[in-house]
Amino acid sequence: MEKKKVLTISVIVLGVITLLSLVTAGYFFFKARDLRSQEITNEALIEDVSEIMVLPNETPVIATIENIEEVKDQPFFKNAQNGDKVLAFIQSKKAILYRPSTNQIIEVGPILISGDN
């Protein structure tokens, strides 16, 4: 009887360990897939903008405007809408406001970094 109880507990522990391993593996698989999807999306965005404007030879920092109310007072964003993308080329000190829904460049301006003269 004691041997059967130990065997049952061993099977349950093994099952829990297997389940936790599968959940962990699934989490990391989907996380990696999401990161890869974001990378492809950024590459496609850069390609779309490069078809209508010559871009600096560097990888931009990309941001999405999610709440226009937070930036609407800044001149660069006066014609911006939620969903627009900002491509910031740090070395070239250039920012591009791009609207993917219409494939239009809305604004281009300099990036001012503290300490610049």
C-alpha positions in Angstrom: 0.0 0.0 0.0 2.8 2.4 0.9 4.6 1.8 -2.4 1.4 2.7 -4.4 1.0 6.0 -2.5 4.6 7.0 -3.2 4.1 6.1 -6.9 1.0 8.2 -7.1 2.7 11.2 -5.5 5.6 10.8 -7.9 3.3 10.8 -10.9 1.5 13.9 -9.6 4.8 15.7 -9.0 6.1 14.7 -12.4 2.9 15.9 -14.0 3.1 19.3 -12.3 6.8 19.7 -13.3 5.9 18.8 -16.9 3.0 21.3 -16.9 5.2 24.1 -15.5 7.9 23.3 -18.1 5.4 23.5 -20.9 3.9 26.8 -19.7 7.4 28.3 -19.3 8.4 27.2 -22.7 5.2 28.5 -24.3 5.7 31.9 -22.6 9.2 32.3 -23.9 8.2 31.1 -27.4 5.3 33.6 -27.7 7.5 36.4 -26.2 10.2 35.8 -28.8 7.6 35.7 -31.5 6.2 39.1 -30.4 9.6 40.7 -30.3 10.3 39.3 -33.8 7.0 40.7 -35.0 7.8 44.1 -33.7 11.2 44.0 -35.4 9.6 43.1 -38.7 7.0 45.9 -38.2 9.8 48.5 -37.6 11.7 47.3 -40.6 8.6 47.6 -42.8 8.0 51.1 -41.4 11.5 52.3 -42.2 11.2 50.8 -45.7 7.9 52.6 -46.3 9.3 55.9 -45.2 12.5 55.4 -47.2 10.3 55.1 -50.4 9.1 58.7 -50.0 12.1 60.3 -48.4 15.9 59.8 -48.2 16.7 58.7 -44.6 19.9 59.1 -42.7 22.1 56.0 -42.6 21.3 54.9 -39.1 18.7 53.0 -37.2 16.0 55.3 -35.8 14.3 55.2 -32.5 10.6 54.7 -33.2 7.7 55.8 -31.1 4.0 55.8 -31.7 1.7 58.7 -30.7 -0.9 57.1 -28.5 -2.3 60.2 -26.8 -2.1 63.4 -28.9 -3.2 65.5 -26.0 0.2 64.9 -24.3 2.1 66.5 -27.2 -0.3 68.7 -29.1 1.2 72.0 -27.7 4.6 71.2 -29.3 4.9 72.8 -32.8 6.4 69.6 -34.3 3.2 67.7 -33.4 0.6 70.4 -34.4 -0.7 68.2 -37.3 -0.1 64.9 -35.6 -2.8 62.2 -34.9 -3.0 59.2 -32.6 -1.3 56.3 -34.4 1.3 58.5 -36.2 5.0 57.3 -35.9 8.0 59.4 -34.9 11.3 58.2 -36.3 14.1 59.9 -34.4 17.6 59.7 -35.9 19.8 60.6 -33.0 23.2 60.9 -34.7 21.7 62.9 -37.5 19.6 65.0 -35.1 16.5 64.6 -37.3 13.0 63.6 -36.4 10.3 62.5 -38.9 6.6 62.4 -38.1 5.0 59.8 -40.4 1.4 58.7 -40.8 1.2 55.1 -41.8 -2.6 55.2 -42.6 -2.0 57.6 -45.5 1.7 56.9 -46.2 2.5 60.6 -45.6 5.3 62.4 -44.0 3.6 65.0 -41.8 6.6 66.9 -40.4 10.4 66.8 -40.4 12.4 68.7 -37.8 15.7 68.8 -35.9 16.3 67.0 -32.6 17.6 69.5 -30.1 19.8 67.9 -27.5 20.7 69.7 -24.3 24.2 71.1 -24.6 24.0 71.6 -28.4 25.1 75.1 -29.5 
